[in-house]
């Protein structure tokens, strides 16, 4: 299951994001989206879990949690068409 994470502080990289989420289960991948020109974080990204129940637990625990002065928004990712 893939989660969409918004309001990520710009100093947080993919390794730190994985570290934060892996306490809830096996993380398959993390991706922070960067601006194509400036390479600065756009403040959102994705975390993919091996098990849906681990993703749901992470979403429940981390949604609204303050990390480095910003409250994370964690929801289920929706595939674009």
N, C-alpha and C positions, 0 to 999 in steps of 0.2 A: 504494500500500500504506500502511496506517495502522498506526502504532506506539503502544503504550500505555507511558507513561513514569511510573514511580512513584518516590517518595522525592525529589521536587523540593523544594529549599530554598525557604522562603516568600518570600525576597527576589527570586527569579527570576520575571520576568514573561514574557509570550508573546513579546515582541521578543527577549529574551535567549535564550529557548528556541529560537526560530527561528535565531538567530545560531549557536548551538551545533551545531544539526543541519544547517544549510545547507552546511557544509563538506564534506558527503558527497553532495550532489546538490540537485536542485530541490525545494524544500519548497512544497507547495500550501497547507497550512494548519497552524496550531498553536493549541492550545486548552488552557488550564489551567483546571481545575475549581475554582470558588470556592464557599464556604459562602453560602447564600442570605440568611442573616441578618447575619452579621458581615462578609461579603465578604473573608474571609481565605482564602488558598490552602488547599485540602484536601490538597496535596502530590502530586497526580497530574494527568496531562493526556494529550494526544494530539498526534502529529505525523504529518502525511500527506505522503508523497513522490509525485512524478510517476512514478518508476520503481521497480519492485520491487527491482532489484539495488542501487540506492542505499540503500533502506530496510534491506536485509539487511546492507550494509556498516556503516551507522550503528548498527544493533542490535549487531553484532559488536564494534565499536570502543567504544561508549559504555556497554554493559551492564556494571555493576560499577565504572564510573569514578567517582571521587570529585569532586564539584562542590560547592564551598562547604561542605565538611565532611560531605556526605552521599553515599553510594554510590547512583548511579542504578540502577534496574531497568528495562530496556528489552526489551519483548516485542512480538510481533505482537498487534494489537488484535483482539478477537473481537466480532462483532456481537451485540448483545442481541436476544433474541426476544420 
